[in-house]
Structures are given as C-alpha cells and as structure tokens.
C-alpha cells in the first residue's frame, strides 16, 4: 500500500509499511538516560542541563518499577515486563543507565557531567544485551560491587 502525490515539480512516493518500520526503529533506538533515585532537585536539574543540549531523552524510573528489566525503559523488544511492583527500600545512591548512545555522545555526556555542578554520580552503566534483562536492584548491586573493587584497587596501587 502506498500513496503518490505531487507538489509543484516534485513527485513523492510514500510507502506506509516501510515508514512505519522506520518510525518503530527510531523509537526503539532512541538515545535515553535512565535515572534512578534522583531525589535532590538541584542535582536532577544539573543533570538535565547536561542532557538537554545533547537531545537525549530522560526517563526517571519510579521506585515501584525497580523490579522491571531496565531494558524495558529503553524500548528494548527483547525484554518482557514483570507483574510485580517493588515496595522495598530505595537505592542507596543515584544511578544512571545510558541507553543507545553513540560513543562520541556518551563521551560528551560524561565530560559534561564531570564539569557540571551535579556532583559525583559513581553508579553509571551502559545498557548492554546482558544487563538489559536485569532489574534496577541487580544493576545497582553489580555497580556497587564494581565500584568497590575499583576503589579498593586504586587505594592499593598507591
């Protein structure tokens, strides 16, 4: 199914199925940063000031959704939602997950965060084919262990 229309000297053919696929892919591949436990409004504002100029979508994940696979919030079609809602404790610190960002934009974003007044945010990750199936609690525990190992290694090197 397609439509042909002309405007002045130009003729356009729009193929609806391919347009639909391109739009779905564009939505699925949208550059997104997932934010968890950003309660400090000033810190959140400083993070947003870094993200807005880069035209990166911001998704603040509610505590009740912490049992959902993190890939779900990024639009991954490879993960399925779970029925349970989380009613436990909040994460100890803020956490950010970068989804579908090209390397150059990720580097700009990280540099912007370092130079901003947002302060340190030690728990950051890039969404992968493995961790997209993890929930926020597991992501946080993995990042916490990794951060502790790196910090310990840095302390023993001196």
Buried (B, 14 or more C-beta within 10 A) or exposed (E): EEEEEEEEEEEEEEEEEEEEEEEEEEEEEBBBBBBBBBEEEEBBEBBBEBBEEBEBBBBEBEBEBBBBBBBBBBBBEEBEEEEEEBEEEEBEBBBBBBBBBEEEBBEBBBEBBEEBEBEEBBBBBEBEEEBBBBBBBBBBEBBBEEBEEEEEEEEEEE
